[in-house]
Amino acid sequence: MAEPLLQVLNVSKSFGGVKALDNVSLRVERGSLTLLIGPNGSGKTTLLNIVSGVLSPDAGKVLFKGIDITHLKPHERFRLGIARSFQTPRLFSSLSVAENLLVPLRNYAEERPLSILLSNSWVASEALAARDARRLLQLVKLEDCWSKRSSELSGGQSKLLEYARTVIGGPELVLLDEPLAGVNYAVAQEIMRRLADLRKAGLGLLVVEHRLDLAMEYADYVYVLHQGRVISEGPPSKIVDDPRVAEAYLGGSECSL
């Protein structure tokens, strides 16, 4: 079996006397969309924070492409090819939509001042970045907002910009925390279609989402967290039929996904 893009191995995390994660393991393959679900307080965002480097685990390891990244800082993981979004878009309100989109690029000419003085190759690089930004804004239907300040966007538009900003740097692993929250059904469908396109392009996606009616349709594999533990995993069809999921996540076996 090929080495997975991401491996979380026996990770635990406590806050005071509360155990947010208890010996959690999961994997994300290249070219797959892995869905992480569970009731509020089950540890989903804590796990994303550990994978992205915002938090450190009390025990366990995180491997990216076989490399132990457990103790790397968020910006170091970003440089390796891990990008994430947050439940609430964290945009730079004083910058334009285009400027917000260009912030996460991983290759900055400004970091090599000598090369700027000795060569004008940075001009072509900047032009290519601008073309990529315009292409992404067209994909998320924000091309007419290019020069607007991000503070002028609606909630749904802010979500779409956050999504575009997450993927523009060319990551290999994308972590998304409730990308469909607060957006209407049509926008949510568009976001999921775009995520499916990323999967086809070979990226790995780890997605936390509550809108299962949409997310399960696109997921390749699902992990269910409850009280900090993985209580079920498998393809969506297995999760739908698992009574433990109905009991823990939906509150009773009478419910269905």
Secondary structure, 3 states (H helix, E strand, C coil): CCCCCEEEEEEEEEECCEEEEEEEEEEECCCCEEEEECCCCCCHHHHHHHHHCCCCCCEEEEEECCEECCCCCHHHHHHHCEEECCCCCCCCCCCEHHHHHHCCCCCCHHHCHHHHHHCCHHHHHHHHHHHHHHHHHHHCCCHHHCCCEHHHCCHHHHHHHHHHHHHCCCCCEEEEECCCCCCCHHHHHHHHHHHHHHHHCCCEEEEECCCHHHHHHHCCEEEEEECCEEEEEECHHHHHCCHHHHHHHCCCCCCCC
